Amino acid sequence: MGTNVFISFRFSDGKDLKEELVELFDESIDVYNRSEDVDRSSMSDETIQYYLYEKIKDTSVTIVLLTPEALQYRWNLILSKYDDWLYDELRYSLEDRDDNRTNGVVAIYTEESENLIYQQSTHICNICNEQQSVRSILDFKNLVRKNVLNVKDKFKSNSCIGLYDSEKDSYISLIHIDDFKKNYSKYIEDAKDKRNRKEQFELVKKM
């Protein structure tokens, strides 16, 4: 049985990448794209909410494209809140409603955004006393960042304090676009698996 997915992307620098994934999924019998390109600029907040609910409730996995311009949500100074479709799309995906379960989520980053997400650092483990080079995740104002490294302690795969398995210990895994394209079915299935055991993670559903 195929998986319905919703692709969340920043139009200004993510539209071409989104189209690449749509073409990739069009060739698949396992993944069905349920995202769209509708202009919502004239819609009210209530209409956008209803519209997104209707789109997302037919999907089980949301794919977030973390291009450079998508990393930081847009803040409305007058309203003192995030005013960003990307924020709405992900928070609605993470909600658990009567007619829609929380979606599994995969976050895909690009070559251009990698240095805005990761930095290299050195870690010395207090348990095994080993020193190793690791990648630390930088802070950025995005619900994706709130839902990485968020596995509950008793379910953590990496036994070392302060170290996490990049794919298993985050509800939302960060995957490079090249890796995703090579094996997208695996990453989508991983997201569905976490969806079925979401109680093992400390989910953050809004900012």
N, C-alpha and C positions, 0 to 999 in steps of 0.2 A: 504494500500500500504506500502511495506516495506521500510526501510531506509538503504542506502548504507553508510558504515562507513570505514574510513581509520585509522589504528592504528599506531601511531608514538611511537617508543620505542628505548631505548639504548640496543643494543644486549648484551653487557657484563653483565648487571644485570636485564634486562627486558624481555628477550626472554621467560622465563618460564611463566611469568605473561601474556605476550601477547598470548601465546598458551592457557592459561586458558580462556581468553576472546574469542578466536577463537572457542574453544569447546562450550562455553556458547552460542555464537551467532549461532553456527551450529544447536543448538536445537531450535532456535527461528524461527518463521515465520514472525517476524516484523523487524529483523535486519540482514543485509547481510554484511559480512566482505569482503572488497575489498583491504586489505593490502597484503604485500608480504614479501619474505625473499631473494630477489635477491641481490647478491653481487655486489655493485656498485663501488668497489674500483678501477677498471680499467677504469671506465667511465670518460669522460671529463665533465667539469662543464656544458657545453651546452647539452650534452647527458643526464646528470642527470636531468637538468631542464626540458627538453622535456619529459623524462620518468615520472617524478613526476607530471607534468601537466596532462599527459594522465591518470595516476592513480587517481589523486585527482578530476579531472573534472567529474568523474562518481560517486562522493560521495557528500553528503550534510553535513556530520558531521565528524570531525577529533577528535580522542580520543588520548590524549597525556598521556603517562605513565611517571609520575614523580618519577622514582626510584632515589636513591641517586646519581648515576653517570650520570643521565639525567638532573639534576637541572642546572648545569653550562655549558653553551656552550663552545666549544673548540675554542680558539683564535689562529690564525696563526700569529706569530710574524713577519715573513718575508713578508707576504702579507698584514699585518695590517687589518685583517678582520676576522669575524667568519667563521670558516671552519668546519662545522658540519652539518651532514645530518638532525639532529633533527631541527636545525634552518631552513634549507631549507624547510623541510616538513611543518612546521607551517607557515612560511611566505608565501609559495605558497598557503596554505589553506586559508589564510586571504586575499589574493589578490582578487580583483574583476575584472575579465577579461571577454572578449566578450563571450568566450565559457565556463565560469565557474564563478558562483557567489561565494562570500565569504562564506566559510563553517561556520557552527556552530561548537563550540569547547567545549569539556569537558576535564578537566585535572584531572587525577586520581593519588592520592598519596598513598604511602604505609606506613606501620607502621615504617619502617626504615627511611623513608624520612620526616615523620611528624615533628620531632623536627628541621629539617633543613628548614622548611617552616613556622612554627608557633612558637610563644612564648606567654605565658600568660602575661597580663598586666591589669592595672586598669584604667578605664575611668570614668571621671566625666563630665556629660553632661551639657553644658551651657544653654540648654533650659529647661530640666526637673529637673536639679540639682541632678539627681540620680547617685550614684556611683555603678559601676558594674564591674565584672571581664569579660574581653574580650580576644579574641585571636587576636594578631597582626600578620600581614604577614611580614615575614622577606624579605630582599632584596636578590634576586639571579638573575644571568645573564641569563635570559630566556624570550622569548616573552610572555610566560604565565604570568609572573609577571607583565609585562607591560599592560596586559589586564584584570587585576582584579581591583576591586574598581574603575572602569572607567565609570560608568553610568553618564550621564549628570545630572546636579543638578535638573532640573525640572522633571526628571523621577525617582529620587531616592526614594526607598521604605521606608528606615529608615529615619525619620524626624530629628533625633538627629545629630548634627554636629559632624563629625568625626567617626560616626558609620555607618556601611553598612550591608545590608542583605547579608548573605554569598552566597545565591543562586540567588538572583534577581538583585543585584547591580553590578555584574561583567559580562562582556561579556563571559569570560572563568571562569566557576565555578570550584572550587577546591573540589573534592569529594573523600572521603576515599574509598579505594578499596572494603571494606566490604559493605559499603552502596551502592556502585554502583552495585555490584553483586546482591544485594537483589532487586533492583528496577531499573535496567539499562534502561528500556524503558522510564521511567519518565525522567531521566537525559538527554537522547538522544532527547526526545521530547522538553524538556526545551531549549536545545541548538538550535534546529530547530526554536523554537519560537523566540529566540533572533536573529537568522539569518534573520528572516523576519522583524525585527525592529532594525537592526544594527545601523541605524542613531541615535538611542537613546544613543549610547555609543561612547566614544572617543577611537576609535580603533588605536592601534599602530601596523603597519604591517611590520616593519623592525627595526633593531638596527644598 
